[in-house]
Amino acid sequence: MRFDLHIHSNFSDGHADVRTILKMASKKGLNGLSITDHDTMRGLEPARRINKDLDLGLILIPGVETTTLEGHLIILGVVEAPTRKMTIEETIEVARDLGGIVVVPHPYHPFRNAIG
């Protein structure tokens, strides 16, 4: 199965709207994706609705890229975004309490608020 688990929409710093993202994912042959906007999950419900309305059949994994005091973390499998600006440890604990999986995006990147 093919997934993209790190996509930003225009609900944060991405350029594309959710509809465009879903249609492109389907066109490219992805089985699913996670819209991981910065500190918001506002794209999740529109993505679910559009996926159903267009009968795209994509697997949508709820996600968010959360800003911690030390950098960004992607949290997959949650339906609400944790509070931003907590420590990494606090954010991971909250993510796990919410049933999420934590991923470090763009590790060691020099200017993307990366955790190294």
C-alpha positions, 0 to 999 in steps of 0.5 A: 500500500502507498501512503503519504503521511506528511501533507500540509493543506492551505489550512496551515502552510500548504498551497493546495486545498483539501479537495485538490490534495485528495484528487491528486493522491487518487490520481497518483495511485496512493491508497491513503494519506494523512493531512498533517497541517501545523497545529490544526486538524481543520482539514480532517472533516472536509477530507472525509466528506470530499473522499466520500462525495467523490468516491475516492476510496482513500484511507484517511489517517487523522494527523497533525504536525504539532509544534513543541518547544524543541521542534515539530512532531507528527502525530498520527491516529488522533482526532484532536491536536495536542496543545502546542508549545509543550516539551517533546516528552509532554507532547509524546505523553499526550499523543499516546494518551490520545491513542496516537503514534509519534513521528519525527518529521524532517530530522536534522533539517537546518531551518524547519524547526527540526528535532535532531 
